[in-house]
Amino acid sequence: MAAAGAALALLVALAGCQKKPAAAPSAEAPKIQATAEADNPNVGQIQVLTVRSDDPAVFITGVFRDGVALPADGLGAAEAKVKITADEDGVPCDSEGFEVRASNAVVFRPLVNLCEAKWSLTVPTRKAPVPSPAPAADEDLVWTTSSVDQEGGGKIQSLVYGVPETDAIALTAACQPGIQRAKFSVNLPTDKARRLDIAAPDRVLRYDLKVVPAPSEEQGPTGEVELPTTDGLWALLRRGARLPYRIDDGPFRMADATLGAEAITRFIEVCNRDPAAAGA
């Protein structure tokens, strides 16, 4: 478990969750703008993304972006051709918002530069059985949520799964009110760790992680993933689920939300709320 500074580091890192202000118009920009379609001939063009299972016996059943199903040929097979329509900004290279569902109930959120990957994505589908009996949760860990003022105004809402008033922290999350996205963070055994598996009762939630280096020698690295508040993980936590989780091929640990539903629900409500209405 990392020191409490890891939770503070996550809050500071939330700059990536902020809404980007619109860029100021160029002084040389024409006074009358052409339509996006006329100004950018790439609008409406189709980029094909090949999504394949790493196991030919496991099929791709759906590919989503920001919760919306993308049209695809070959669903129900081990390889699908996903069609992504370009807008005025083209087709983004990052995989933010992507979710791939496989026939063996693996739900995968990748972290990859699709352009560098030449528009090809392989889905890791192997599932490790959760030990029986499942690992016990640390009874001292509880879920708490609080609001922190930012320099320059505004607030950050945090969610912590740890031992209150100590440095013992297992999981954290943070968001800005109204952004409808949150950064979920987990302590990593090494800076080589790359993947988080959460074993839900009916599926495995699999996330590629962005590794955040240790801020000091006393603290270890953390892995974070930015998730919309509609992600299945939040719904499970709000229902008070007991969720075994593990990093890469490491041992399973237990995140027990049985008594944390109230704090978790409060956190998500604030993340979804209009910033002017969000309180501490």
N, C-alpha and C positions, 0 to 999 in steps of 0.2 A: 504494500500500500504506500502511496506517495504522500509526501507532506502536504499540508494545507496550501502551501504555495502553488502546488500543481493546479488546484482549483482556481486560484487567483490568476495563474498564467492562462488558463482557459478563458477566463472572462476577458482578459486583455486581448487574447487572440480573436475575439468576436468581431473584430473589425471586418473580417471576411464575410460576416453575415449581414453587414449593413447594406441598405439600399444605396446603390451608387447614384449620385446626383447626375442629372442630365448634363451632358457636355455643353459648354457655351458655344454658340454658333460661330463659325469662322468669319473673320472680317471680309473674306473674299467670297463668301457664299452668295449665290444668286438670291435675289429678293423673292423670286417665285420658284418654289421647289417643284421639280417634276414628281410624278407619282413614283412610288417605290419600284413598281414593275418597270417603268420606263427608265428610271435612273439606274437600276441594277438588273441587268439581264439574267442574273442567277436566281432571282426570286421565282419560286415555283419549281425550280429544278429538283430532281430527285437524287439523293445520295443513298446508295445501297450499303448497308452494314451487314456483314456476314456474322451471324451468331451461331456458334456450334457448341455442342456438349463435348466434354472430354471423355465421355463414355457413350459409345454408340447405342447402348441399350437405354439411355436416358434421353428423353425428348425435350425440345424447347416448346413450351406451351403458350408463352406470351412474353412480349417485350413492351415495356411501358416507359414513358418519359413524363415526369411530373404527374403521375397518376393516370395519364391518358394512354390507352392502348395504341401502339403504332401498327400500321398496316404491314403485313409480312407474308411472304410466300414460304411454305414449308413448315408451318407450325404443326406440331404433332410428329415431327421427325427430329433427328439428331442435329440437323442444320437448317437454319431459317435465314431467309434474305429479308432484312428489315428495310423499309422504305422511309427515308427521312426527307421531308420537304423543306427546302431552303426558304428562309424569310429574307427581309431586307438586310439582315446581318449575316446572311449565308447560313451554313450549317456549323455549329460550334464543335470544336475538336474535343472539348472535355466531356466526360461522361456524367456530369452532374445531373441528377434526377433520373438516371437510367435504372430500371429494375427488370431483371430477367427471371422468369419463373420456369422451373423445370418439372418434369413429370414425376420426379421422386420427392416433390415438396420442398425443394431447395429454392429459396428466394434470394437472388444475388444482386447486390448493389456494387458495381465495379468502380474502380478509381483508375482511369487510364486515359491517355491522350489518344483518341481514336484516329486522328490524322497520322500520328507517328506509328500507330498499330496498323496502318493501311486499311482501315475500316474493316477490321477482323477482330472478333472478340470470342475468346474461349471461356466457357463457363465451367468452373470447378464444381463437380456434382457429388463427390464422395462424401458420405456422411459417417461420422464416428458414433457408435452407440453410446448413450449416456450410461454410466455405471449404475448398477442396481445393487443396493439402494443408491439413490441420487445423493450427491454430496450435500452435506448439511450447510445451511446458511449460518454465518456468524451472528449470533443472537444480539451482539452489541451494535450491529450496523442498523441504522435507521435512515429513512428518507426525510430530508428537510428541504425547504425552498425559502429563498429570501431574495430581496431586491438590493442592488448596489447602485449608488449614484455614480455616473460617469463625469469625468472632467469635461466641462463645456456643456453640461446638461444631458438629460436623458437618463435612462436606467438600463441595467442589465439584470435579468432574472436568472437565478441559479438554482440548480437542483443537485443535491449531494446525497450520495449513499455512503455513509460512513459513521464513525463514532462521534457524536456531538462534542464540540469543544476540545477535540484532539486532532492530531495530525493523521489519524487513521482513516483514509478515504479510499474507497474501492472504485466508485463510478461517479462521474459528474456530467452535468449538462448545463448549457447556458444559452440564452437567447435575448434578443431585443424585442420589447413589446411590439406586436403588430407585424413582425417580419414573417411569422408563420413557418419559420425554420429554426432548428436548434442544433448546436454542436454537442455531440455525445462523445464523451472521452472515457478511456479505460487505461489503467496502468499497464505498461508492457514490461515483460521480463528482460528484453534486450531491444536495442534500436534496430534489430534485424526483423522483428516481428511485423507482420503485414496484414493479418486477417483476424476478424472477430466472428465467431459462430455463436448464435444464441438458439438454443434448442427449445422451441415452443412445442406445445402438445401436438400440434398438427403439421408443423413445418419447421425447417431450419432457416433462420434469418442469417444471411452471410454477407459481411461487409468488408470491403477493402478499406484499409486504414491509412490515413496520412500520419506519418510518424513525426512527433514533435520532440526534439532533443531535450534531454534533461536540463533544467535551468541552473542546477547546481550539483555538486558531488553528492549531496545528501539526498537528492531526489532522482528517481529514475525517469526514463522517457515515457511518454504517453502516446496513445494512438487515438485519433479523432476521426469522426465522420459527421458530415453535415446532413441532417435529415429533415424533410418536411414534417410538419406536425401531423400529417396524415399517414406517416409511415406506420406499418403494423406493429413495430416495437412499442410505440406510445400507447396504442390501444390495449396491448397485453399488460403493460405496466399499470394502466388505469384500472384494469379489471382485477388487479391484485394477484397477478400470476407469479408463480415461482419458476424462475427461468435459469436453468443451467447454462453457463457460457464458458467459452475457452478461447485462448489466443493461439492461433496456428494449431499445432498438434499437441499443445500442452494439456495439463489436467483441467478437468471441469471444475468450475466454482459455481456457487449459487447466488443469484440475485433474487431476493425474496421481497416482493412488493405487497405481500399480504396485508401489512399494516401501513403501507405507504401510499395507498390509492388517493387519499385526500391531498397530500402534498404534491403528488404527481399530476393530479387533475388541476390543481391550482396553477402549477407551472405551465401546463399546456394552455390553460385559459388565458394566462397573461401573454404567452407567446402569440396567441391568436388575436389578442385584444387591440383595439385602437390605442396607439401610444398615449394619447391625451387622457384616456380613461384608465390606464394601467396604474395601479397603486403599488405600494410596497408589499 
